[in-house]
Amino acid sequence: MAKNLVDFHCHLDLYPDFESLISECEQKGIHTLTVTTTPKAWPRNREVAGSTKHVRVALGLHPQLVSERVKELDLWREYLSEARYVGEVGLDAGPRFYKSFDLQKQVFEDILKQCAASGEKILTIHSVRAVPMVLSMIETYLNQSSCKTVLHWFTGSPKEARRAIDLGCYFSVNAEMIKNERHHILLKELPIERILTETDGPFIQCNGHPARPDDVMITVEKLASIRGLDTTNFSNQIINNLKELEA
C-alpha cells in the first residue's frame, strides 16, 4: 500500500536519486512536500516537481543554516510570490546553533511578516528547543486567518501543544517521535484532525537506510496503534487533514 499516504516534510533534493524519487512519489500517489533548506535550491526543485500532481515544493531558509546563508533572505523574498508552501523555516536553540539564535529570530520574523503580507501560505516550521518563541512569533507576526502552520517534528510539552492547537497549528509526526515513548502521551492527545505524517528523510533512518516517502506507512501504522485506530481509516483521516489544510 502506498496510495493515500502523506509525507509532509521530506528533503527530496538531498537524495542522490532526486528526480527518480519524485517520479516514484508521483507513481505511487504519495502526497509529498519536498522542503528546501536554502532559496538557491528552489528553482531546481520547482523545475523537477512543479508539474507533478502529488509532489509540492516548499521555499525554505533553514534556521541551522542562517548564520552562513542570511544573505539569501533577499533571494527568498524574490521567490516567495512563486511559492504556496514555505519551509523549512523556524528556530533552533540547540547547542550547535544557539550562537545564531538572535539572527535566526530576525530572519524568522521577516519570513513570517512576508508570508502574512502575501497571504495564503502554508508553512512547515522547525522549533527545536524553541517552541514558546516560535509560537509567540507565529501569534505576533503571522495572519492566522490567511496562512496556515504545520509544526514539523514537534517535541514541545502538552501545554505548548495546547497553545499551538489554539493558534490553529497542525503537527507532522515522524517515526523518530514515535520511538520516544515519552512522546506517546502527547501523540494520543493531539486532535486527530490536526495530524499529518512525515519522514524528514534523509535525516531519519528506516530499516538501515535513509527514510523514503513510502516509509511513512510505518509511521501511519504505529501512530494508529498508539491511538487505537484502524490503519486504513487513520490513513484516510490524514488525507482529509491534508485536504483541509490546503483548502
Rosetta silent file (secondary structure, phi, psi, omega in degrees, C-alpha in Angstrom):
SEQUENCE: MAKNLVDFHCHLDLYPDFESLISECEQKGIHTLTVTTTPKAWPRNREVAGSTKHVRVALGLHPQLVSERVKELDLWREYLSEARYVGEVGLDAGPRFYKSFDLQKQVFEDILKQCAASGEKILTIHSVRAVPMVLSMIETYLNQSSCKTVLHWFTGSPKEARRAIDLGCYFSVNAEMIKNERHHILLKELPIERILTETDGPFIQCNGHPARPDDVMITVEKLASIRGLDTTNFSNQIINNLKELEA
SCORE:     score description
SCORE:     0.000 S_00000001
   1 L     0.000  123.452  175.578    0.000    0.000    0.000 S_00000001
   2 L  -128.891  -32.325 -179.916    1.427    3.341   -0.994 S_00000001
   3 L   -64.167  158.881 -178.555   -1.530    5.394   -2.148 S_00000001
   4 L    62.546   36.547  172.640   -3.275    7.616    0.369 S_00000001
   5 E  -114.959  151.281  178.771   -0.044    8.398    2.162 S_00000001
   6 E  -127.070  122.900  169.653    1.208   11.826    3.189 S_00000001
   7 E  -116.687   93.754 -170.707    4.855   12.768    3.667 S_00000001
   8 E   -87.964    7.187  176.578    4.526   16.418    4.557 S_00000001
   9 E  -159.068  101.155 -179.988    8.212   17.050    5.246 S_00000001
  10 E  -148.093  140.840 -178.340   10.948   15.416    3.212 S_00000001
  11 L   -97.041   73.956 -173.599   14.182   16.761    1.694 S_00000001
  12 H   -60.382  -33.199 -176.113   13.920   15.062   -1.695 S_00000001
  13 H   -74.850   -2.476  176.690   16.712   17.128   -3.245 S_00000001
  14 H   -96.669    1.638  174.442   19.202   15.703   -0.730 S_00000001
  15 L   -91.131  146.648  179.443   18.836   12.163   -2.113 S_00000001
  16 L   -64.920  -25.762  179.589   21.222   11.016   -4.871 S_00000001
  17 L  -107.324   46.765 -176.035   18.218    9.877   -6.953 S_00000001
  18 H   -46.511  -55.332 -174.663   16.271   13.115   -6.509 S_00000001
  19 H   -66.961  -41.908 -179.676   14.493   13.101   -9.870 S_00000001
  20 H   -70.058  -28.403  178.035   13.590    9.415   -9.846 S_00000001
  21 H   -69.856  -36.952  174.305   12.333    9.734   -6.269 S_00000001
  22 H   -62.447  -42.931  177.511    9.948   12.469   -7.350 S_00000001
  23 H   -62.157  -37.924  178.721    8.730   10.158  -10.116 S_00000001
  24 H   -63.681  -44.419  177.524    8.321    7.386   -7.550 S_00000001
  25 H   -60.296  -40.404 -179.206    6.173    9.611   -5.318 S_00000001
  26 H   -66.584  -46.021 -178.290    4.090   10.541   -8.326 S_00000001
  27 H   -65.779  -36.475 -178.196    3.634    6.953   -9.497 S_00000001
  28 H   -87.408   -5.605  179.110    2.740    5.699   -6.031 S_00000001
  29 L    69.249   34.670  179.073    0.421    8.612   -5.334 S_00000001
  30 E   -91.088  119.582 -179.477    2.260    9.728   -2.208 S_00000001
  31 E   -74.468  104.226 -169.718    1.338   13.285   -1.278 S_00000001
  32 E  -120.357  133.029  170.994    4.827   14.654   -0.609 S_00000001
  33 E  -104.234  111.745  176.239    6.078   18.077    0.416 S_00000001
  34 E   -91.023  113.894 -177.785    9.705   18.456   -0.601 S_00000001
  35 E   -90.738  153.912  176.965   11.195   21.158    1.581 S_00000001
  36 L  -114.925  151.490 -179.404   14.283   23.173    0.728 S_00000001
  37 L   -96.718  -19.424  175.977   16.978   24.340    3.122 S_00000001
  38 L  -141.189  150.938  179.185   18.064   27.383    1.098 S_00000001
  39 H   -64.636  -20.974  177.508   16.292   29.513   -1.502 S_00000001
  40 H   -63.481  -22.237  179.417   19.032   28.686   -4.007 S_00000001
  41 H   -82.210  -11.748 -174.250   17.533   25.187   -4.148 S_00000001
  42 H   -60.755  -50.810 -174.836   14.087   26.500   -5.121 S_00000001
  43 H   -57.421  -44.179 -178.732   14.450   26.813   -8.924 S_00000001
  44 H   -66.213  -43.659  178.172   15.685   23.260   -9.431 S_00000001
  45 H   -61.238  -43.673 -179.216   13.054   21.766   -7.131 S_00000001
  46 H   -66.270  -37.718  178.604   10.314   23.720   -8.838 S_00000001
  47 H   -62.153  -44.510 -174.697   11.586   22.696  -12.257 S_00000001
  48 H   -78.651  -38.661 -172.767   11.582   18.990  -11.436 S_00000001
  49 H  -105.755   -8.597 -170.807    8.434   18.771   -9.300 S_00000001
  50 L   -60.236  -28.387 -176.849    6.391   21.739  -10.457 S_00000001
  51 L   -98.674    4.580 -178.322    4.243   19.829  -12.952 S_00000001
  52 L   -80.464  162.331  179.105    3.534   16.806  -10.755 S_00000001
  53 L   -88.120  -34.251 -169.711    0.184   16.027   -9.175 S_00000001
  54 L  -109.520  -12.940 -177.734    1.362   14.700   -5.823 S_00000001
  55 E  -106.363  125.643  177.210    4.665   16.474   -5.055 S_00000001
  56 E  -110.985  153.005 -177.765    4.637   20.014   -3.721 S_00000001
  57 E  -116.700  134.988  178.658    7.709   22.208   -3.248 S_00000001
  58 E  -111.217  141.819 -179.924    8.365   24.471   -0.256 S_00000001
  59 E   -91.938  115.400 -172.576   10.605   27.558   -0.247 S_00000001
  60 L  -123.346  165.568  166.791   12.941   27.420    2.746 S_00000001
  61 L  -149.156   94.371 -169.168   15.747   29.018    4.671 S_00000001
  62 L   -64.727  134.881 -178.957   16.685   26.517    7.369 S_00000001
  63 H   -60.121  -29.048  179.370   17.430   28.014   10.811 S_00000001
  64 H   -70.866  -15.169 -179.046   20.522   25.828   11.136 S_00000001
  65 H  -107.763    1.649 -174.166   21.952   27.499    8.027 S_00000001
  66 H   -58.903  -41.015 -175.576   21.006   31.087    8.824 S_00000001
  67 H   -60.605  -33.235 -178.620   24.468   32.111   10.050 S_00000001
  68 H  -100.815  -11.675 -174.669   26.058   31.221    6.711 S_00000001
  69 H  -122.294   13.673 -174.424   23.099   31.881    4.402 S_00000001
  70 H   -58.783  -29.738 -179.713   21.492   35.015    5.812 S_00000001
  71 H   -67.588  -13.829  178.262   22.341   36.946    2.641 S_00000001
  72 H   -82.564   -1.018  178.407   19.992   34.609    0.776 S_00000001
  73 H   -60.310  -37.321  177.097   16.999   36.132    2.568 S_00000001
  74 H   -61.541  -39.984  177.977   16.660   38.620   -0.301 S_00000001
  75 H   -66.251  -39.948  176.434   16.532   35.696   -2.725 S_00000001
  76 H   -57.742  -45.637  179.036   13.916   34.003   -0.530 S_00000001
  77 H   -61.650  -38.852 -178.220   11.784   37.161   -0.739 S_00000001
  78 H   -61.938  -38.650 -177.086   12.229   37.239   -4.512 S_00000001
  79 H   -85.831  -11.910 -170.216   10.862   33.704   -4.913 S_00000001
  80 H   -58.046  -36.497 -178.429    8.033   33.972   -2.368 S_00000001
  81 L   -64.319  -19.269  179.835    5.430   35.039   -4.904 S_00000001
  82 L   -87.793  -11.928 -168.940    6.021   31.724   -6.728 S_00000001
  83 L  -112.273  132.808  168.614    5.539   29.569   -3.616 S_00000001
  84 L   -90.599  -32.047 -176.696    2.428   28.476   -1.768 S_00000001
  85 E  -103.710  140.146 -178.193    4.433   26.320    0.652 S_00000001
  86 E  -126.581  124.985  178.619    7.200   27.719    2.867 S_00000001
  87 E   162.114  150.686   13.056    9.755   25.559    4.621 S_00000001
  88 E   -93.905  130.236  177.441   11.905   24.560    6.170 S_00000001
  89 E  -134.684  170.073  177.423   11.926   27.687    8.332 S_00000001
  90 E   137.631 -148.161 -176.913   11.828   28.392   12.066 S_00000001
  91 E  -134.188  148.066  175.653   14.152   28.446   15.045 S_00000001
  92 E  -138.246  109.471  179.879   16.768   26.106   16.520 S_00000001
  93 L  -102.061   19.742  175.481   18.071   26.841   20.018 S_00000001
  94 L   -65.587  161.343 -175.089   20.076   23.633   20.275 S_00000001
  95 L   -54.699  -37.276 -176.902   23.690   23.887   21.469 S_00000001
  96 L   -69.051  -25.141 -171.232   25.193   23.717   17.962 S_00000001
  97 L  -121.492    5.469 -174.698   23.150   26.618   16.645 S_00000001
  98 H   -65.728  -27.548 -179.904   22.420   28.797   19.663 S_00000001
  99 H   -59.760  -28.259 -178.613   25.099   31.334   18.695 S_00000001
 100 H   -97.714   11.631 -170.964   22.963   32.345   15.720 S_00000001
 101 H   -61.861  -41.562  178.586   19.679   32.382   17.656 S_00000001
 102 H   -62.756  -41.714  177.043   19.230   36.160   17.613 S_00000001
 103 H   -66.213  -39.719  175.934   19.893   36.207   13.887 S_00000001
 104 H   -56.767  -43.835 -179.132   17.514   33.280   13.430 S_00000001
 105 H   -62.726  -40.494  177.962   14.781   35.269   15.177 S_00000001
 106 H   -61.877  -45.026 -179.246   15.348   38.240   12.882 S_00000001
 107 H   -66.323  -45.184 -178.840   15.134   36.033    9.792 S_00000001
 108 H   -64.118  -40.008  176.426   12.088   34.107   11.043 S_00000001
 109 H   -59.276  -45.528  179.251   10.303   37.354   11.914 S_00000001
 110 H   -61.318  -44.578 -179.891   10.948   38.643    8.412 S_00000001
 111 H   -60.720  -46.115  179.698    9.717   35.381    6.877 S_00000001
 112 H   -62.524  -42.625  179.596    6.507   35.424    8.925 S_00000001
 113 H   -64.277  -41.759  179.240    5.827   39.059    8.062 S_00000001
 114 H   -64.805  -40.406  177.834    6.430   38.428    4.365 S_00000001
 115 H   -64.832  -42.653  179.244    4.093   35.423    4.447 S_00000001
 116 H   -61.387  -40.771 -179.477    1.435   37.419    6.289 S_00000001
 117 H   -68.754  -36.778 -179.481    1.675   40.204    3.716 S_00000001
 118 H   -76.430  -40.784 -179.515    1.475   37.759    0.795 S_00000001
 119 L    77.746  162.290  174.743   -1.257   35.601    2.316 S_00000001
 120 L    60.053   33.869  177.327   -2.392   32.060    1.504 S_00000001
 121 L  -103.009  150.405  174.048    0.891   30.427    2.565 S_00000001
 122 E  -119.338  119.993 -173.154    1.330   27.047    4.279 S_00000001
 123 E  -109.134  138.675  169.889    4.447   26.856    6.457 S_00000001
 124 E  -109.713  120.649 -161.306    6.318   23.833    7.803 S_00000001
 125 E  -121.207  131.306  177.381    8.176   25.038   10.880 S_00000001
 126 E   -88.989  135.117 -175.053   11.237   23.834   12.808 S_00000001
 127 E  -144.277   39.079 -175.746   11.115   24.574   16.561 S_00000001
 128 E   -63.349  121.091  179.802   13.952   22.681   18.286 S_00000001
 129 L    53.094   28.287 -175.852   14.227   23.858   21.915 S_00000001
 130 L  -145.907   24.305 -174.512   12.354   26.986   20.865 S_00000001
 131 H   -58.779  -48.264 -178.789    8.651   26.113   20.892 S_00000001
 132 H   -58.890  -41.216  178.773    7.465   29.018   23.101 S_00000001
 133 H   -66.814  -43.283  178.445    9.341   31.569   20.988 S_00000001
 134 H   -59.148  -46.158 -179.125    8.127   30.035   17.723 S_00000001
 135 H   -65.377  -40.275  178.474    4.513   30.107   18.920 S_00000001
 136 H   -62.984  -39.241 -179.122    4.826   33.687   20.178 S_00000001
 137 H   -72.224  -37.124  173.859    6.247   34.800   16.844 S_00000001
 138 H   -59.770  -46.550 -177.996    3.516   32.998   14.889 S_00000001
 139 H   -62.897  -37.593 -175.176    0.924   34.685   17.079 S_00000001
 140 H   -80.916  -40.921 -167.122    2.529   38.115   16.687 S_00000001
 141 H  -110.632  -14.613 -174.204    3.597   38.211   13.050 S_00000001
 142 L  -107.608  134.263  177.185    1.543   35.731   11.033 S_00000001
 143 L   -77.326  101.566 -173.929   -2.004   36.293    9.824 S_00000001
 144 L   -70.065  -19.791  178.287   -3.644   33.094   11.027 S_00000001
 145 L   -79.274  -17.351 -177.568   -6.798   33.696    9.005 S_00000001
 146 L  -109.473  -37.107 -177.230   -4.778   33.747    5.786 S_00000001
 147 L  -111.402  154.609  179.816   -1.755   31.499    6.427 S_00000001
 148 E  -124.765  149.952 -174.351   -1.551   28.030    7.966 S_00000001
 149 E  -125.788  140.857  173.941    1.227   26.437   10.003 S_00000001
 150 E  -123.082  123.294  179.063    2.465   22.879   10.452 S_00000001
 151 E   -87.299  109.262 -177.453    4.865   22.196   13.322 S_00000001
 152 E   -79.920  130.863  176.999    7.428   19.746   11.965 S_00000001
 153 L    49.819   53.700 -176.983    8.838   17.149   14.423 S_00000001
 154 L   -69.356  127.665  178.747    7.143   18.872   17.369 S_00000001
 155 L  -127.389   25.834  178.743    8.756   17.997   20.716 S_00000001
 156 L   -77.558  179.412 -179.944    7.095   20.561   22.949 S_00000001
 157 L   -80.093  164.474  175.014    5.135   19.897   26.122 S_00000001
 158 H   -56.846  -36.134  178.284    1.406   19.078   26.221 S_00000001
 159 H   -64.494  -42.810  178.068    0.798   22.645   27.444 S_00000001
 160 H   -66.355  -35.704  177.205    2.720   24.030   24.470 S_00000001
 161 H   -63.737  -41.250  178.973    0.801   21.705   22.163 S_00000001
 162 H   -62.905  -39.043  176.842   -2.497   23.065   23.500 S_00000001
 163 H   -63.048  -43.054  179.059   -1.272   26.595   22.813 S_00000001
 164 H   -63.051  -40.405  178.312   -0.302   25.567   19.273 S_00000001
 165 H   -61.185  -43.257  178.942   -3.724   23.959   18.767 S_00000001
 166 H   -62.993  -27.598  177.798   -5.403   27.183   19.863 S_00000001
 167 L   -83.546   -3.379  177.983   -3.309   29.005   17.246 S_00000001
 168 L    90.706   10.894 -176.472   -4.610   26.637   14.571 S_00000001
 169 L   -71.504  149.363  166.905   -1.375   24.707   14.068 S_00000001
 170 E   -99.882  169.323 -178.894   -1.125   21.238   12.565 S_00000001
 171 E  -132.934  125.979  175.199    1.538   18.702   13.611 S_00000001
 172 E  -101.839  124.669 -170.063    3.581   16.476   11.273 S_00000001
 173 E  -107.816  137.446  177.336    4.677   13.285   13.022 S_00000001
 174 L  -123.919  175.729 -173.852    7.606   11.041   12.077 S_00000001
 175 H   -64.842  -34.435  179.938    8.962    7.655   13.128 S_00000001
 176 H   -64.862  -36.881  177.310   11.611    9.070   15.461 S_00000001
 177 H   -61.707  -39.259 -177.294    8.948   10.847   17.506 S_00000001
 178 H   -72.154  -32.134  178.726    7.099    7.565   17.927 S_00000001
 179 H   -61.172  -30.958 -178.469   10.251    5.707   19.016 S_00000001
 180 L   -86.215  105.371 -172.841   10.479    8.012   22.039 S_00000001
 181 H   -63.910  -22.534  179.735    7.822    6.688   24.402 S_00000001
 182 H   -68.143  -16.082  176.931    7.676    9.890   26.412 S_00000001
 183 H   -85.632   -8.409 -173.308    6.018   11.476   23.374 S_00000001
 184 H   -64.716  -35.884  178.028    3.222    8.895   23.311 S_00000001
 185 H   -60.404  -46.347  178.438    1.012   10.787   25.754 S_00000001
 186 H   -61.752  -45.057 -176.961    1.227   13.849   23.540 S_00000001
 187 H   -65.303  -27.462  176.444    0.611   11.817   20.373 S_00000001
 188 H   -74.809  -26.521 -172.131   -2.513   10.313   21.931 S_00000001
 189 H   -95.789  -17.347 -179.822   -3.872   13.752   22.842 S_00000001
 190 L   -60.617  137.204  177.031   -3.299   15.687   19.617 S_00000001
 191 L   -57.726  130.133 -174.088   -6.607   16.374   17.833 S_00000001
 192 H   -60.256  -28.800 -177.928   -6.869   13.753   15.124 S_00000001
 193 H   -78.856   -1.727  178.782   -7.923   16.386   12.597 S_00000001
 194 H  -110.899    8.914 -175.503   -4.612   18.259   13.100 S_00000001
 195 E   -98.470  132.855  168.098   -2.230   15.338   12.465 S_00000001
 196 E  -123.388  168.796  177.500   -0.115   14.863    9.353 S_00000001
 197 E  -118.212  156.501 -179.210    2.726   12.408    8.770 S_00000001
 198 L  -151.108  164.498  170.867    6.287   12.991    7.574 S_00000001
 199 L  -108.399  -30.920 -168.005    9.587   11.167    7.133 S_00000001
 200 L    54.222   27.346  174.438   12.071   14.067    7.351 S_00000001
 201 L   -65.253  151.222    4.335   14.182   11.906    5.067 S_00000001
 202 L   -91.264   18.262 -175.652   17.034   11.522    4.512 S_00000001
 203 L   -80.001  -14.013  176.918   17.770   12.643    8.092 S_00000001
 204 L  -110.432  137.000  178.000   15.833    9.745    9.613 S_00000001
 205 E   -91.652  143.072  176.760   16.889    6.132    9.101 S_00000001
 206 E  -136.350  115.867 -179.313   14.371    3.394    8.334 S_00000001
 207 L    52.910   40.201  173.990   15.436   -0.256    8.346 S_00000001
 208 L    84.770    6.608  177.927   19.057    0.737    7.867 S_00000001
 209 E  -137.270  158.799  176.892   18.555    3.207    5.046 S_00000001
 210 E   -58.484  131.049 -177.835   17.538    6.877    4.804 S_00000001
 211 L   -57.542  136.935  176.054   13.755    7.030    5.064 S_00000001
 212 L  -112.463  162.184 -174.322   11.961    7.482    1.764 S_00000001
 213 H   -51.789  -38.483 -178.681    8.427    8.832    1.341 S_00000001
 214 H   -71.426  -13.505  174.094    6.766    5.416    1.141 S_00000001
 215 H   -70.047   -9.855  179.087    8.336    4.547    4.501 S_00000001
 216 H   -63.535  -17.449  176.679    5.817    6.955    6.031 S_00000001
 217 H   -59.210  -33.743  178.176    3.464    3.955    6.105 S_00000001
 218 H   -61.066  -42.270  178.613    5.418    2.739    9.136 S_00000001
 219 H   -65.400  -41.757  178.462    4.544    5.948   10.951 S_00000001
 220 H   -58.468  -47.463 -177.092    0.885    5.635    9.948 S_00000001
 221 H   -64.456  -45.215 -177.155    0.702    2.090   11.314 S_00000001
 222 H   -70.761  -38.168  179.855    2.471    2.847   14.594 S_00000001
 223 H   -70.016  -37.368  175.438    0.593    6.067   15.219 S_00000001
 224 H   -62.027  -39.553  179.107   -2.725    4.350   14.502 S_00000001
 225 H   -64.529  -44.294  178.877   -1.746    1.658   17.019 S_00000001
 226 H   -58.613  -36.710 -176.221   -0.873    4.242   19.671 S_00000001
 227 H   -92.485   -1.685  178.920   -4.265    5.871   19.159 S_00000001
 228 L    68.641   38.343 -175.234   -6.157    2.578   18.951 S_00000001
 229 L  -117.789  155.429  172.578   -7.372    3.236   15.409 S_00000001
 230 L   -68.029  133.773 -174.459   -7.788    1.175   12.251 S_00000001
 231 H   -61.158  -45.409 -178.163   -4.797    1.859    9.972 S_00000001
 232 H   -63.620  -44.836  179.105   -6.811    2.364    6.775 S_00000001
 233 H   -63.145  -38.849 -179.871   -9.274    4.718    8.444 S_00000001
 234 H   -67.947  -40.644  177.072   -6.430    6.644   10.029 S_00000001
 235 H   -59.916  -42.099  177.413   -4.613    6.910    6.699 S_00000001
 236 H   -64.925  -36.064  177.505   -7.791    8.312    5.152 S_00000001
 237 H   -61.920  -42.159 -179.643   -8.098   10.766    8.029 S_00000001
 238 H   -64.364  -39.811  175.329   -4.604   12.104    7.329 S_00000001
 239 H   -60.409  -44.008  178.649   -5.505   12.595    3.658 S_00000001
 240 H   -63.460  -37.170  177.632   -8.616   14.502    4.753 S_00000001
 241 H   -62.595  -41.715  178.372   -6.483   16.604    7.099 S_00000001
 242 H   -62.619  -43.058  179.091   -4.201   17.496    4.191 S_00000001
 243 H   -61.695  -39.673  178.815   -7.186   18.478    2.059 S_00000001
 244 H   -67.471  -40.718  177.563   -8.480   20.690    4.866 S_00000001
 245 H   -59.876  -41.059 -174.822   -5.054   22.289    5.313 S_00000001
 246 H   -86.815   -5.980 -176.545   -4.871   23.064    1.598 S_00000001
 247 L   -64.239    0.000    0.000   -8.475   24.212    1.251 S_00000001
